[in-house]
Amino acid sequence: MMSKKVVVGMSGGVDSSVAAMLLKQQGYDVVGVTMQIWQDEAEEVQQENGGCCGLSAVDDARRVAETIGIPYYVMNFKDDFRKNVMDYFADSYLNGQTPNPCIACNRYVKWEALLERSLQIGADYIATGHYARIEKLPNGRYAIRNSVTAAKDQTYALYNLTQRQLAHTLMPVGDYEKPQIRKLAEEAYLPVAHKADSQDICFVPNGDYASFIEEYTGKIVPEGNFVTPDGKILGRHKGIIHYTVGQRKGLGISLGERAFVTEIRPQTNEVVIGNRAQACQTVLRANHLNFMAREDIQEEDHVFAKIRYNHKGAYCHVKRTGEDEITCTFEEPQHAITPGQAVVLYEDGYVLGGGTII
Ligand SMILES: Nc1ncnc2c1ncn2[C@@H]1O[C@H](COP(=O)(O)OP(=O)(O)OP(=O)(O)O)[C@@H](O)[C@H]1O
């Protein structure tokens, strides 16, 4: 029987390298691909540590592919990435929201673009080094399941994949803990066995995303007022893109108690400041829904939800309040419910679905 063909997305990191190796060992016909997503050639030459698609990432991935013995290609996805990730990222901040670019990259670039191109060239699957598992449920649907290690779990950023995408995806690393993955890499002499984990937002390597947005869009974002929830002016802010709901550091405001950003008002260019209690809320609405373990959800009690990547999760009541809208009412108030971030719902360790917080 012909073995199934799988295109592994290789970022040059240890996880995707081991993913490629495991699939090869399992008998798949494996092809390694690095997507070039944001750097231009000049930046690639300057970049010292490579990031996720710089020259050293490509060099590392190519050396891993040689070590494992698989064909390897670099493919250009810069247009897809610019349109679906960088533009969205900048627009979202300029509209007073806090985007999650990894979620957009996963759905639209890694899956929509890479998967479709891979299927066109005869692949059956794509694979990544994400810490998550994919299972087909008794109801016939595919769902992302928590990885065996809570410490590295990446399911939150994968809630937006479609059934078709899941049906054509493998995530072999989700069955392992990180130290086991490093050990497998060492034992196979993969040249990236000791490489550090990737951090933060890949296209803003220095972490200064406000400067990145101004440079990228050519816009100067104006200063404005910090205000109390009822409109009293507290001071001047540096421009709304510098802030996110729940933020405490770098405000330079004294309230007589701990001060947090509680709301960003793009129409009036105001950043609202409140105390800890004012930064906590019980209700959120979300749209751009995607359902996974079930086709749909109408109303349900005691659903486990995460409101950002590193949120420990909390229980809420979920109700469908529009064709493309759910309302989640938490059993306890939650700190920093942030427009633009995702709410991801879980059931027994499987992703039930999620959406974008309005
Ligand atoms: N530029 C890229 N080209 C191809 N695949 C990529 C690229 N960037 C990320 N991926 C895929 O997406 C997965 C998750 O990406 P993420 O940036 O979260 O990496 P990570 O968890 O640090 O994993 P790794 O150790 O493989 O870099 C990777 O394991 C890889 O399969």
PDBQT file of the ligand as one rigid body, heavy atoms in Angstrom, charges set to zero:
ROOT
HETATM    1  N1  LIG A 401       7.491  29.514   9.456  1.00  0.00    +0.000 N 
HETATM    2  C1  LIG A 401       6.911  28.329   9.621  1.00  0.00    +0.000 A 
HETATM    3  N2  LIG A 401       6.902  27.429   8.606  1.00  0.00    +0.000 NA
HETATM    4  C2  LIG A 401       6.312  26.217   8.743  1.00  0.00    +0.000 A 
HETATM    5  N3  LIG A 401       5.704  25.817   9.867  1.00  0.00    +0.000 NA
HETATM    6  C3  LIG A 401       5.679  26.663  10.909  1.00  0.00    +0.000 A 
HETATM    7  C4  LIG A 401       6.276  27.956  10.857  1.00  0.00    +0.000 A 
HETATM    8  N4  LIG A 401       6.084  28.557  12.054  1.00  0.00    +0.000 NA
HETATM    9  C5  LIG A 401       5.406  27.687  12.820  1.00  0.00    +0.000 A 
HETATM   10  N5  LIG A 401       5.144  26.541  12.146  1.00  0.00    +0.000 N 
HETATM   11  C6  LIG A 401       4.419  25.348  12.627  1.00  0.00    +0.000 C 
HETATM   12  O1  LIG A 401       3.526  25.717  13.658  1.00  0.00    +0.000 OA
HETATM   13  C7  LIG A 401       3.850  25.039  14.872  1.00  0.00    +0.000 C 
HETATM   14  C8  LIG A 401       3.619  25.918  16.078  1.00  0.00    +0.000 C 
HETATM   15  O2  LIG A 401       4.317  27.099  15.934  1.00  0.00    +0.000 OA
HETATM   16  P1  LIG A 401       4.925  27.882  17.174  1.00  0.00    +0.000 P 
HETATM   17  O3  LIG A 401       5.497  29.146  16.651  1.00  0.00    +0.000 OA
HETATM   18  O4  LIG A 401       3.920  27.892  18.240  1.00  0.00    +0.000 OA
HETATM   19  O5  LIG A 401       6.156  26.927  17.464  1.00  0.00    +0.000 OA
HETATM   20  P2  LIG A 401       6.746  26.218  18.726  1.00  0.00    +0.000 P 
HETATM   21  O6  LIG A 401       5.702  25.726  19.639  1.00  0.00    +0.000 OA
HETATM   22  O7  LIG A 401       7.846  27.031  19.236  1.00  0.00    +0.000 OA
HETATM   23  O8  LIG A 401       7.307  24.924  17.945  1.00  0.00    +0.000 OA
HETATM   24  P3  LIG A 401       8.691  24.701  17.275  1.00  0.00    +0.000 P 
HETATM   25  O9  LIG A 401       9.571  24.154  18.377  1.00  0.00    +0.000 OA
HETATM   26  O10 LIG A 401       8.410  23.664  16.247  1.00  0.00    +0.000 OA
HETATM   27  O11 LIG A 401       9.149  26.007  16.723  1.00  0.00    +0.000 OA
HETATM   28  C9  LIG A 401       5.286  24.595  14.712  1.00  0.00    +0.000 C 
HETATM   29  O12 LIG A 401       5.558  23.460  15.484  1.00  0.00    +0.000 OA
HETATM   30  C10 LIG A 401       5.364  24.333  13.222  1.00  0.00    +0.000 C 
HETATM   31  O13 LIG A 401       4.873  23.041  12.898  1.00  0.00    +0.000 OA
ENDROOT
TORSDOF 0
